[in-house]
């Protein structure tokens, strides 16, 4: 049975998740994290793509990625295949390193980009690996806080945080303020006694810069995308 083709929107960012086979570790030490990062950099030089947030966990990774020139499925296939070759060689293994097809969800607007970025950056905190997202070395959150952002970007040509700063007129400080406020709202939403705790989208009424954005985020995606390509 053939696989159902996915929607490819070249001008949209996607939230992509890829996991280790049987949820086994993908990264066993810092060398593995660095190898994956190097693999991304090498691939981006051959097939350009943009990443506005990322987080590499132990047995999976998250990307907020846009591929305007090459179909996203091709980018992901090359990325995972390149790392799988490295991983199997290093650990003297054979067979699949990654599980079934990667998950990819298109993001429809700037508010959605920000919420996905928040979700990605909070992964290590939710997994009780660190207390704050800035403490985790293998995510992009530190670049939104660091005063050395421009210098860092020279070494990461595919990293383009602009999409996540669009709501905030390019201000990293406003991004961090909204990020922290969203954390406070999540504490309320995640309370089991809160009848709204299972809602898919976060409340934004009390969050700076986001009060008027939520409606656009939950609108029907198909009403906005127009012509599209499947992959």
N, C-alpha and C positions, 0 to 999 in steps of 0.2 A: 504494500500500500504506500503510495507516494505521500510525502509530507505536504501539509498545507503551506502554501507560500505565505510569507509574512509581509506586512506592509512596510515599505521603505519610503521614508519621507526625507529627502536629502537636506532640507532646510530645517529639520527638527532635531532636537536632542532626544536621546533615548536613555532610559534607565536600564542598564544591562547588568544581569547577574549570572555568573558562571560558577559552578560548584565542582569540587573534586568527586571522582567516581566513588560511589558508595559513601560519599561525604568524607572520604579520607583526606588527610592534610594535603594541601597544595604547596604550602610553604613551611619548611621545617626549621629554617634559621634565616638570618639576615642575608646570607648569600643568595638564597632562593628569591627573597623579595627583590634584591638588587638585580638578579638575572631576569626576572619578569619585567621590571622597570626598563632595563636595557633593551629587552625584546620589543617593548612598546616603542621605545625611541627609534630603534632600527626600522621597525615597520612603518612608523609615521614618515620617515624620510623617503620611503618608496611609495607608500599609499597614504597621502595626507588625511588626517582626521583630527578632530578637536575634542578635548576632554575638559570639562569644566568642574568636575568633582570626581574623586576616586577614593576607594578604600580597599586595601588588600587585607583580608582576614586570614585565619589559619587554613580553613578548608573551602573558602570561596572568595570572590572579589566582586566589587561593585564599580561600575563606570557610569558616568553621565557623559555620553558620547554622541557626537554628530559626525557623520561621514558624507560630506556633500558631493564627493566625486566617485567614490567606489561603494558598491552595495555593502551595507553593514554586515551581512552574512559572510562576505569575503574577508572583511577586516577581522571578524571574530574567528573565522576558521584559521587564518594565517597566524593570528596572535596565539590561539590555544595550541595549534600544532607546533609552532616554534618552541613554546615553553614545554610542551609535553616531551619533545625530543630531548631538550636539556634535562628535564626531570628524570626521565627513564635512563638516560646515560649516566647521570650523576649517581643514582641510587641502584643501578644495575637491575632495572625493572623492565617489563614489557607489558604491552596491552594499553588499555584506556587509562588516561590520567584524569580526564574530565568526564562527567556524567552526561546525560542526555543534552539535547540542544540548550543553548543559553536562553535565558529569559530576557525579553526585550519589550519594554513598554514605552511608546512615544509620549513625549511631553508637549502639551499644547500651547503653553504661554509662559511669560516670565514668572508668574506666581508659582506655576507648577515646577519650573526649574529650581526656584528657591526651596520649595518643600522637599523635592527629591534630593537636593544638595544637603539639606538638613538631615534627612533620613540616612543618607549615605555616611555622613560624618559622625552620626551618633551611634553607628553600629558597634564600635569597640566599647562604648559606655553601656549599651544595652547588654552586651555580652560579659559585662563585669571584668573587662580586661584593663580598663583605666577608669579614673574618676571623671575626667574631663576630656573632651575630644582633642584638645590641643596637646595632650600627653601622649597621644598615639602617633608613632613615627611614620606609619605607612598609610596615611591618608593625606588629603590635600588641605585639610582645615587650617593647618599652621600657615599656609600661604595667604590666607585671608586675614591673619593676625600679624604676620611678620612685617616689620618695616623694611625688610630686604626683599620684598616681593619681586621687584623688577630684576634684581640681580639673579634671583632664583629662576625666573622664567627664561633666562638666556640658556639655561641648561636643560630646559624642559620645553622644547618647541611645540609640542602638541597640547600643552596645558593652556587653556584660554578661559580664565574665570569671568570674563566679561558677561556671559549669559546670566550668571548668578548675581551680578551686580547691577543688572539693568533696572531692577525695581528701585535701586538705591542711588541712582544717578552716578554710578561708578564708585561709590564710597564703600570701602571695606569696613570702616567704622560702623556705618549704618547696617551693613550686612551682619556684623557680629552682634549689634544691639538687637536686631530682629531675631537672630538665631537664638540668643539667650532668652528673649521673651517667649519664643515658641517653645523652648524647653519648659518654661513655667506653665504654659498652657497645657502642655502634654502631661504634666504631673496631675493636673485636674482631670483631663480626659481619661487618663489611664486608671483612675480610681474606680474599682469595681462597683462602688456605690453610686457612681455617676451614671444616670440613665443614658447619657450621650457618649459613653466611653467607647462604644463600638463604631462610631461614625468614621467614615473613611477619611474625611478631610478635617483638618484642624480648625478650631475657632480662631478667628483673626481679629475680632473686634477690638481687642486691647493691645494689639501688636503694632508698633510703629510701622508706617508705610504700607501695611497690608490690609487695612480695614476694608478697602473697596475692591480687593483683588479676588476674593474667594469665589464670587459668582462666575467669573470667567474660567476659573480652574475646573469647575464641575459641569461646564457646558458640554454639549455633545461634540466629541472630537470630529465626527464625520461631517458636521456642519461647517467646519473650518478648513479642512485640508484640501478640498478641490481635487485637482488631478493628483494621482499617486501611482507609485510603482511597487509591485510586489516582488519579494525575493525569497 
